[in-house]
């Protein structure tokens, strides 16, 4: 009896489900027609869209985040590559600019030497400094010409600004020279203004010479130009040596305290000129034409 009642109940429900489905279809058709013709459901759709929007954002967020990370990583890598390329180009440009600056300075020095050479009455030969003595108490340099070029011991060396020093040891292809600032170097000079003769001694400082034998009553003052006197035979007369810097006359002392500044930048010179005066016994084997 129980089984029969259940079967009867199931059979009774089937028409009810069909009626509900039909009603839903009819209502859906009516709503679509009304919405299509008079747009009565627009507000409902907007409300549903507003309610669903946060869910859409949440669902879409991981995909947007992944795209942002991928694009950011790609752009960052491209920027890093571009920055690296620009830095390499900048370094290369700086190196080229420094080289051009060095070449311009070298050309300017050589032009000055050629102009000075044209003004020198004696025979000269341009040489380049190869090395500088690292001993702070010895101001010696090595130049790139030697005996085969006619260089001899004691030969005078000048640059565009004045006297540099003199050769002290001659090799076959190179020579060693002593700067006038060396503590053991002495040079006969005279005041260009009045011909007062004295001796200029090196002090071990590139920018200072001492004149220890100037008497207190000597006519010498700051700003006087000192030139080679030609005495001693090593340096021809008339080449600039230094400018008097200080003159301190000491009472009760026979000599004044006089210092001078070399006209040549002894610690910056790169090219020099060796002088063969007309009285030199040794002539150069070849001349720089």
C-alpha positions in Angstrom: 0.0 0.0 0.0 2.9 2.4 0.9 4.5 1.9 -2.5 1.4 2.6 -4.4 0.9 5.9 -2.5 4.5 7.1 -3.4 4.0 6.3 -7.1 0.8 8.2 -7.0 2.5 11.2 -5.4 5.3 11.3 -8.1 2.8 11.1 -10.9 0.9 13.9 -9.4 4.0 16.2 -9.3 4.9 15.8 -13.0 2.1 17.9 -14.3 2.9 20.6 -11.7 6.5 20.9 -12.9 5.4 21.2 -16.4 3.0 23.9 -15.6 5.7 25.8 -13.7 8.1 25.5 -16.7 5.4 26.8 -19.1 4.6 29.7 -16.8 8.3 30.7 -16.5 8.7 30.6 -20.3 5.6 32.7 -20.8 6.8 35.2 -18.2 10.3 35.4 -19.8 8.8 36.0 -23.2 6.5 38.7 -21.8 9.5 40.4 -20.1 11.7 40.2 -23.2 8.9 41.8 -25.3 8.3 44.5 -22.8 12.0 45.2 -22.4 12.6 45.3 -26.1 9.8 47.7 -26.8 9.6 49.9 -23.8 13.0 49.2 -21.9 11.3 48.6 -18.6 14.2 46.4 -17.3 17.0 48.9 -17.9 17.1 49.9 -14.3 17.1 46.3 -13.2 20.0 45.5 -15.5 22.0 48.5 -14.2 21.4 47.4 -10.6 22.4 43.9 -11.4 25.6 45.2 -13.3 26.5 47.4 -10.3 26.1 44.5 -8.0 28.1 42.1 -10.1 30.9 44.7 -10.9 32.9 44.1 -7.7 32.9 40.3 -8.5 34.1 41.0 -12.0 36.9 43.2 -10.6 37.9 40.5 -8.1 37.9 37.8 -10.8 39.9 39.9 -13.3 42.4 41.2 -10.7 44.9 38.3 -10.9 45.0 38.5 -14.7 45.5 42.3 -14.6 48.2 41.9 -11.9 50.0 39.3 -14.0 49.9 41.5 -17.1 51.2 44.5 -15.1 54.0 42.6 -13.6 55.0 41.2 -17.0 54.9 44.6 -18.7 56.7 46.2 -15.8 59.5 43.5 -15.9 59.8 43.8 -19.7 60.0 47.6 -19.5 62.5 47.5 -16.6 64.8 45.1 -18.5 64.6 47.3 -21.6 65.3 50.4 -19.5 68.3 48.6 -17.9 69.6 47.7 -21.4 69.1 51.2 -22.6 70.8 52.7 -19.6 73.8 50.3 -20.0 74.1 51.2 -23.6 73.9 55.0 -22.9 76.5 54.7 -20.1 78.9 52.8 -22.4 78.4 55.5 -25.1 79.0 58.2 -22.5 82.2 56.6 -21.3 83.4 56.2 -24.9 82.6 59.8 -25.7 84.4 61.0 -22.6 87.5 59.0 -23.5 87.5 60.4 -27.0 86.9 63.9 -25.7 89.8 63.5 -23.2 92.0 62.3 -26.0 91.0 65.2 -28.2 91.7 67.6 -25.4 95.1 66.1 -24.9 95.9 66.3 -28.6 94.8 69.9 -28.7 97.0 70.8 -25.8 99.9 68.9 -27.4 99.4 70.7 -30.7 99.3 74.1 -28.8 102.6 73.2 -27.1 104.2 72.2 -30.4 103.0 75.4 -32.1 104.5 77.4 -29.2 107.7 75.6 -29.6 107.9 76.2 -33.3 107.2 79.9 -32.8 109.8 80.1 -30.1 112.2 78.2 -32.3 111.7 80.8 -35.1 112.7 83.5 -32.6 115.9 81.7 -31.4 119.1 82.7 -33.2 120.9 79.5 -32.2 120.4 76.0 -33.7 117.8 74.0 -31.7 116.3 70.5 -31.7 112.9 69.6 -30.2 112.9 66.7 -27.8 110.3 65.0 -25.7 110.5 64.1 -22.0 110.5 60.3 -21.6 110.8 60.0 -17.8 111.0 62.0 -14.6 113.2 61.1 -11.6 111.0 59.9 -8.8 113.5 61.1 -6.2 112.0 64.2 -4.6 115.5 65.6 -3.8 116.7 65.3 -7.5 115.0 67.1 -10.3 116.2 65.1 -13.2 114.5 64.1 -16.5 115.2 61.8 -19.4 114.8 63.1 -23.0 114.5 61.0 -26.2 117.6 62.2 -28.1 121.3 61.4 -27.4 124.8 61.3 -28.8 123.7 60.2 -32.2 121.7 63.4 -32.5 124.7 65.5 -31.4 123.7 66.0 -27.8 126.6 66.7 -25.4 127.1 67.0 -21.6 126.3 70.5 -20.3 124.0 71.4 -23.2 121.3 74.0 -22.4 117.6 73.0 -22.5 114.8 75.6 -22.8 111.1 75.7 -23.6 108.8 78.4 -24.8 108.8 80.2 -21.5 112.5 80.0 -20.5 115.4 77.9 -19.3 114.6 74.3 -18.2 118.0 72.9 -17.3 121.0 71.2 -18.9 122.2 67.8 -20.0 124.3 66.0 -17.4 124.7 62.5 -18.9 124.4 61.6 -22.6 123.6 58.2 -23.9 123.4 56.9 -27.5 119.7 57.5 -28.0 118.6 59.2 -24.7 120.0 61.8 -22.4 119.6 62.7 -18.7 119.1 66.3 -17.8 119.0 68.3 -14.6 116.4 71.0 -14.0 117.4 74.4 -12.7 115.3 73.7 -9.6 117.6 70.9 -8.5 119.3 71.7 -5.2 122.7 71.1 -6.8 122.2 73.3 -9.8 123.6 76.8 -10.1 123.0 79.2 -13.1 124.7 82.5 -13.9 122.0 85.1 -14.5 121.7 88.9 -14.8 118.9 91.3 -14.2 117.5 92.2 -17.6 116.6 95.8 -16.5 120.2 96.9 -15.5 122.6 94.0 -16.2 123.3 93.2 -12.5 124.9 89.7 -12.5 124.5 87.0 -9.9 123.9 83.3 -9.4 120.5 81.5 -9.2 120.5 78.3 -7.2 117.9 75.5 -7.2 116.0 74.9 -4.0 114.4 71.5 -4.6 111.1 73.3 -5.3 109.8 73.7 -8.8 108.5 77.1 -8.2 111.4 78.8 -6.4 115.0 79.7 -7.0 117.4 81.4 -4.5 119.8 84.3 -5.3 122.2 84.1 -2.3 124.8 86.5 -3.5 122.8 89.7 -4.0 124.2 92.5 -1.8 121.9 94.6 0.4 122.6 97.7 -1.7 122.1 96.0 -5.1 119.6 97.5 -7.5 117.1 94.6 -7.7 113.4 94.6 -7.0 110.4 92.2 -7.3 109.2 91.8 -10.8 112.7 92.1 -12.4 113.3 89.5 -15.1 116.4 87.3 -14.8 118.0 86.1 -18.0 121.1 84.0 -18.7 124.2 86.0 -18.6 126.2 83.8 -20.9 129.0 83.4 -18.4 130.2 79.9 -17.7 129.7 78.7 -21.3 126.8 76.3 -20.7 123.9 78.7 -21.4 123.8 81.3 -24.2 123.1 84.8 -23.1 119.6 86.4 -23.1 117.3 83.4 -22.3 114.6 84.0 -19.6 115.2 82.2 -16.4 113.0 83.6 -13.6 111.2 86.6 -12.2 112.3 88.1 -8.9 109.6 87.3 -6.3 110.8 88.7 -3.0 113.7 91.0 -1.9 114.3 91.1 1.9 117.2 93.4 2.8 118.6 92.2 6.2 120.3 94.9 8.3 123.9 94.1 9.5 124.1 91.3 6.8 126.1 91.6 3.6 123.6 89.8 1.4 119.8 90.2 1.0 117.4 87.3 1.0 116.2 87.2 -2.7 113.9 84.5 -4.3 112.7 84.2 -7.8 110.0 82.2 -9.6 111.1 80.2 -12.8 109.5 81.5 -16.0 109.0 77.9 -17.2 106.6 75.5 -15.5 109.2 73.0 -14.6 106.8 70.3 -13.3 104.5 70.5 -16.3 106.8 70.6 -19.3 106.4 67.9 -21.9 108.5 69.0 -24.9 111.8 70.9 -24.7 114.4 72.4 -27.0 118.1 71.7 -26.9 120.3 74.6 -28.0 123.4 74.5 -30.1 125.0 78.0 -30.0 127.4 79.2 -32.6 130.3 78.8 -30.1 129.6 75.1 -29.4 132.3 72.8 -30.5 130.0 69.8 -31.0 127.4 70.2 -33.8 124.3 68.0 -34.1 124.6 65.2 -36.6 121.1 65.8 -37.9 118.8 68.8 -37.7 115.0 68.8 -37.2 113.7 70.3 -40.4 
